[in-house]
Amino acid sequence: AHDPVAAAYCELGRDQLAGLARAAGGLAGVSEFNARELRQLSGREAEVIPVLFDPPDGLAGTPAAAPADPPTILFVGRLAPHKRQDLVIRALARLRERHPRAQLVLVGTPLTPEFEAGLRRLADELAPGAVRIETGGVPDAELAAIYERSSAFLCLSEHEGFCIPLLEAFGHGVPVVARDAGAVGEVVG
């Protein structure tokens, strides 16, 4: 519904993956979730080779002692329908019933300008002035500062093959609340 061309490419890619997996010399996924999918598609063994995560400068620092006031919820990742930033915005609106000054920061590149506009409209409707959406490239030092000012990282994504931002949040001592979907539980564990 958001980008029919991208949807067609995704469907084509899924169709081609089974054939490629059967023909490849070896198979590996970055998570057990991804490796299991390769096994199911190919009928062959697939290894797990986790993401080699070397935090950029500024993301391996000492966690902040306490997040700044007001309470700030954070999500980092592509702005796309399956990432469910719409639910994160709705969660913020509910949180503001008890903590009226609570804020949300969304960091990521939008799937389309129209999808970004829809998120901004929803934010303006449910939590006017409380949602900051950073869509440009955020330098490492600025991203580290955003993590350090956050009270919690909220991921309600319906599908994640790995989810490096969870590791970044943990690295900054930011509590994580996440939907157990895709490889999220594996990464959190």
Disulfide bonds with the S-S distance in Angstrom:
none
